[in-house]
Amino acid sequence: MSMTAPPMTTRRTALRLGAAGSLLGAVGLTAGCGSAADSEGTGALRIAQPSEPTGLDPHLESGLDGMNVLINIFDTLTMRDTKNKLVPRLATHWEATDEHHWRFRLRKGVTFHNGEPFDARSVKFSIERLIDPDTGSTIVELRSVDHVEIIDDHTVDIVMAEPDPVIPEKVSLFGGVMLPADHFAHVGAKGFAAHPIGTGPFRFVSWRKAQLLRLAAYADHWNGRPAFDELHFTAMPNPASALAGIQSDAVDLVSALDPEAALQLEGYKDVSLTTHPGIRMYFVVLDTEHDVLKDARVRRALNHAVDVPLLISAVLNDSGREAATIVPREAFGYDPDVKPPKRDPDEARRLLADAGHADGLTLSFTASNKDQLVSQALAGMLEDVGVTLELEILEPGTFAERLASDDPSSLGSMYLTGSTGWTLDGEATMQSYIRSDRKRSRIRSPEADEMIDALEQTIDPDARLKTFRRMQEWLHDEAPFLFLYQADQNFASNKRIEWTPNVNGTLAMETAR
């Protein structure tokens, strides 16, 4: 549908009034969830997030909200600590013995929730199931793995079909979840998904879909029993409901809080608002094969037209950082010498005139309704230089379906997206959107393909840094994206909880106190 972007100040005022107006009704819906004192288990930590898992098989769950639950049930081989350092988890040591072998030494004395020991067989089963096409996993991080070789009970080699320098990082989250081989063989995939068994700090108890998912502390966890007796996860996609939940003591922690919705809680007694740096990059993918957008002058003009600092201030409530490319600042390979495009409407108009569009042009633009305010702000800024956006704002599920489809034209000539490179390697955010054979890419460049191949297959970190520098300079010059911002993480909590997230934003609650 086509939409006209109202002034940003008007939009923000309307949103505040709308959230406040719906707040009272939302309280009535959430207050019945119970408080910490009357929930089953007085030590329950109650968490609200935008959505619930699609399922509980960790190899079939690639969404962050699903992993927020699963990362508490399952351990991974490595992990990111709160200082964003890659540290041991179920693996105590790792090294590349050559370009095709990564050796991992495993922690001893670890048991799954059913008592089955964790060992090299567990690693071989888990990784080989993940990469087996019959599993149907959408987790692609381990696509270069050929198989796992058992060296002894607590040592494995991950054997590569192609070199991959980021394997230790890739087994820190989605790619590194460990499953019990014997138990899985006994109950099968459906039985396991109905009642998952891991080695994590919490064990699965029950799940009433669209209502409550319960986990209980695992007393025999190798790293000690967590402080809270239970974790309760509730999906609250409506920000007003989440705000009402924290205000009425129905939940203890609200994650992924919308920056505008957070304004409703400023100054509210007994509620703490915290903002932490995040790594989710927001950018607009431009179809570089499009009749108009194939001209780099037009793509550069779009970047000059958008005032990202104003966007962050007026729409995101200062909850973000301007981006120069699509590589997070915390990621390996980030080049601080590459600067964001200069925000200059006059230069944008000059470039558009040089490209033959002095009288303006019209482009189609697609986004999720979660990003509607940002989309409308972009439309207003581009309108100022003569570029009209025909906005198509979709429900998140519909947008995700189109994003995953084999028909890139379904997203129009431009689409707004966010990407979380949780491995904290710059290649993670680039590979899906740049290499020409990847589903989400709108770029056809042999030079870019060659650089992505080098980043994915070169083990030497110094050589990779040189390629990262070339890649980011290429992105700056060619402007195949509209570079926007790196979003912060916003949380609301009551006084019961002390917890610091790492930069990837997963709700690993083992350290909560």
PEWO-V329907 format. One line per field, one symbol per residue. phi: phi as a letter, one per 40 degrees, with the letter a starting at -180 (. if undefined). psi: psi as a letter, one per 30 degrees, with the letter a starting at -180 (. if undefined). burial: b if it has 16 or more other ideal C-beta (glycine too) atoms within 10 Angstrom, else e. A space follows every 50 residues. Layout:
phi = ???
psi = ???
burial = ???
This chain:
phi = .cbbccdcccccccccccccccccccdccbcccgcdcbccgcccbbbbbc abccabcccbbbcccccdcccccbcbcbaccccgccbcbcbcaaaccacb abcbbbccgcbcccgcccaccccdccccccccdccgcccbcbccccabbc cadbabbccccbdacbddccccadcbcbbccccccccgccccccacbbbc cbbcbaabdgbabbbbdcccccbgcccccabbbbcbccdcccccccccgc bbabbfccdcccdcbcgccgbbbbbbdbbccbabcbccccdccccccccc ddccccccdcdcccbcfgbibcbcbbbccccchcbcccccdccadccccc cccccgbccgabbcabacccbcccccccccccdcbgbcbccbbbcdcccc ccccccbcccbgcaacabbbcccfbdccccccbbccccdccbbbbdccdc ccdcccbccccccccccdccccccccccfcbccbabccbbbbacccbbab ccccgccccdccb
psi = kkkkjlkeeeeeeeeeeeeeefeeeeeffffffllefgljjfgkjkkkle lllfagjffgjgkeeefeefffekllellkafggkklkcfkfklljfafg kkkkklklgkklfgfkkkaeeeeeeeeeeefkffegkgjffgffkelkkk eafgklkjkkelkjfgeeefgfcefgkkljeeeeeefleeeeffikkagl fklkeljjkgdkkklkkjfgkfglklekelkkkkkifjeeeeeeeeeghf lfkklhkkeeeffffkgkkgkkkkkkklgkkklkkkjffkeeffjfeeee eeeffkjeeeeeeeeghgilkkkebgklefkkfkjffjllkkjjeeeeee eeeegghfgllkkkkkllffgeeeeeeeeeeeefggjkkjkjklkeeeee eeeflgjfffgafkkklkkjiffhkffefeeffekfgkefkgkijeeeee eeeeeffkejeeeeeeeeeeeeeeeeefhfljkcljklkkkklaffkkkk llffgkijgefk.
burial = eeeebeebeebbeebeeebeebbeebbebbeebbbbeebebeebbbbbbb bbbeebbbbbbeebbbbbbbbbbbbbbbbbeeeeebeebbbeebebeeeb ebbbbbbeebebbeebebbbbbbbbbbbbbbeeeeebebebbebbeebee eeebbbbbebeebbbbbbbbbbbbbbbbbbbebbeeeeeeebbebbbbbb bbbbbebeeeebbbbbbbeebbeeebbbbbbbbbbbebbbbbbbbbbbbb bbbbbbbbbbbbbbbeeeeebebebebbbbbbbbbbbbebebbebebbbb bbbbbbbbeebbebbbbebbbbbbbbbbebbbbbbeebebbebbbebbbb bbeebebeeebebbbbbbebbbbbbbbbbbbbeebbbebbbbbbeeeebe ebbeeeebebbbbbbbbbbbbbbbbbbbbbbbbbbeeeebbbbebeebbe bbebbbebbeeeebeebbebbbebbbebbbbbbbbbbbbbbbbbebbebe bbbbbbbbbbbbe
